[in-house]
Amino acid sequence: MADTHAFFIAAAYGASAVSIALLALWILFDGRAVRRQLAAMEARGIRRRSNTGTGDGR
Amino acid sequence: MALMDLANPTRFLALSGRVLPWLAGAAAVTLGIGFVLAFRAPADYQQGETVRIMYIHVPFAWLAMLGYSLLALSSLGILVWRHPLADVAHKALVPIGALFAFLCLLTGSLWGRPMWGTYWVWDARLTSMLVLLLLYLGLLALRSAIDDPNQAGRACAVLTLVGFINVPIVKFSVDWWNTLHQPASVFRMGGPSIHPSLLWPLFATALGFTLLMLTLHLAAMRTEILRRRLRTLEARTAAEAVHA
């Protein structure tokens, strides 16, 4: 497979898969961290004014 | 639901929450089909098996340019309509577009070494794509350098619109200058010059990566909306503590 340049194909796909997976994980964990902080605020009774009393997330 | 209803962050959160799992599933399935087609497609008569890199490199290039074009639209939303979701969309899209621009350059280099005998040449297409990546990185740096979020949003919007001149340069660089990079072979006058056996797998991976970008963007936008709510709550709590 020397003339097919398998190393370059594998490197291109591998690096792309790892990079995209890292970005997706960063977005996922960032979202979870923010949600956790918001939940902690709400547990302390601090919530958005528009959220008080409606209970529908607004 | 009218399109304008989506401009309300709360409605956006509700709708995107319902759409997101389906979108992620569609992206995974489409990419899976695209990769099967890409590795079952015949080898190119000149490039041999190395043509497989095209099935990721070309979508990355398209999405890097599409991403920047969407940033320019968001910038108009920030500067002209002053809509908060426009700034949310802008901020969430920059790292995603930057990654696609980086991967376009990386996979292009890995294709160029066996095909051209070099990882890099200062050719107009490669250089203008590098400028696009630097613009994305500049936007990341600019936003993190300004403390006031509104000011940061406006500064990023201005830089985005100034940098948008580079998008048509990337697209037409192969026509305007003599480049080592091949000319346009899909979106061109007279139709695609690629054989359908190679073109359809390319369209499949391009659709899959587009759905993936949309999925990541919606997820990042949702987090950004919640982050701003958190910031507002923290500011209100701090203000109340001062007045108490």
Interface residues (C-beta under 8 A of the other chain):
Chain A: M1 D3 T4 H5 A6 F8 I9 A11 A12 Y13 A15 S16 S19 I20 L23 A24 I27 L28 D30 G31 V34 R35 Q37 L38 M41 I46 R47 R48 G57 R58
Chain B: T10 L13 A14 A43 G48 E49 T50 R52 I53 I56 H57 F60 P95 I96 L99 F102 L103 L106 T107 L110 W111 R113 P114 L212 L216 A219 A220 R222 T223 L226 R227 R229 L230 T232 L233 E234 R236 T237
